[in-house]
């Protein structure tokens, strides 16, 4: 929540397409690393802009029960 609504100093939104692009670069990483990658990308995008919303992230790892 709040990730795609984050604003940069020019008032542009981070948006879904930026989030998707960041997630694609994080493929194969664990949940902690994925959230860390999104956080770093978001910090770089927002820069010096004041917070526009709170940020909440949750990453889940899907385990195929048939493979267990």
Buried (B, 14 or more C-beta within 10 A) or exposed (E): EBBBEBBBEEEEBBBEEBBEEBBEEBEEBEEEEBBBBBBEBBEEBBEEBEEBEEBEBEBEEEEEEEEE
